[in-house]
């Protein structure tokens, strides 16, 4: 309500926001989350909350008239589908040379992602975040994050025998033929549930091509873990379909937060403002960076660090497909379970997820999302003409990622006598290098904030999401985002709130 006051307000409900919500509410603090996306709890006319990847409707996408699939092409045709514009769950935010995929809804990226729950290699973590005590992270906060997220492991005997992971076994064998190591990847999708799907005793989700537009069953997204636990304290309220548009200092030592409420068609229903003693930015790398850059440029938070908006990277993401000569399987689980681990190769570190292509029919395609050590970074900048925040990533900045991935997949192709698919990311376009799933940075720890995410210049303002991490983490990022948020919230609660 207008003039309302809350002790703690969290902007966004992804990993950083969910950790902040749990730890604040457990500390007895009334906490309010403001989330621009929907609370995904109501089934549509088909009885399902989310739509599948193969039959997308308006629920798939954040206000688009046509889907924007990551793999959007097939043999010369654009395979996207027309849909009704709606407050759907997956956004692809277009910054010219880079489209950034993000989840929209209570649970943020956890609603749409592949659930791969990977702890980074310790030497690389120490390199990217040298000011963070790695002993504490690996001893306390990574285990705490993995437990809180509900991470589990694939049963290797089932993996070896099920038709649903034929694609991953082929990917493993091809990699090993070229001398590369592979590794199982833990996940927050319940592999026990998946086995029951395969046995016909549970409703199919991962085995019904559900991922990126949401999973109706099986996945422990944040609404089922951290956020559910926070709600059980009785101290959490969530306003969904509310977008924060401004944060400014005052009255007193607190902050005023302005927001716009929309309906699922995108029409504005109300504009509101509330005051908060403390504000936690958890809108994701893009959302937090955009807000902070705009607040600094428009004089609403003029004392923010000059480095706000800097240090953004795509975690070296690049996708590629191979035309395989082996059967990869008409039935593919939509949840990845294995990766090629060439990270320790100084000539070109690559950690590549062996990705499914769950089209429901045999396509002889091996698909990969490669994470590389791309040193290039970009900045979020304010355009006073449009009043919008852009990202100055340019097309050529993806080249180091392509070079590293090409080294690995050229060798795999040469050992297995296969070739690249050139039709999946455009017409004669081999590399999916103009979009990413892993936006990181824009408000770096120890630069725009102190060593615990406190924003320089504004006591009571905190950053708790992926924007703290300097552009790269070497593996899929959500466990690191969660663990870093756990570490920072432990400090903030112990020292600022008592
Ligand atoms: P987010 O999870 O993005 O949460 C930010 C939230 O803030 C969102 O809910 C957003 O709607 C909300 N928000 C933004 N701006 C505002 C505003 N102004 N007002 C109110 N709310 C706002 N990572 C992995 O580790 N493993 C994987 O397998 C994996 N697969 C992925 C697959 C896909 C398709 C995608 C898109 C991502 C994947 N990721 C994966 C990445 C992972 O989901 C992200 O790194 C993670 O969600 C980022 O967490 P976060 O807390 O920084 O922000």
Boltz pocket constraint, residues with backbone or C-beta under 6 A from the ligand:
constraints:
  - pocket:
      binder: B
      contacts: [[A, 11], [A, 12], [A, 13], [A, 14], [A, 15], [A, 16], [A, 17], [A, 34], [A, 35], [A, 36], [A, 37], [A, 101], [A, 102], [A, 103], [A, 104], [A, 105], [A, 106], [A, 107], [A, 108], [A, 109], [A, 110], [A, 112], [A, 113], [A, 114], [A, 115], [A, 116], [A, 117], [A, 118], [A, 212], [A, 242], [A, 243], [A, 244], [A, 245], [A, 282], [A, 283], [A, 284], [A, 285], [A, 287], [A, 288], [A, 291], [A, 436], [A, 437], [A, 438], [A, 439], [A, 464], [A, 465], [A, 466], [A, 467], [A, 475], [A, 476], [A, 477], [A, 478], [A, 479], [A, 481]]
      max_distance: 6.0
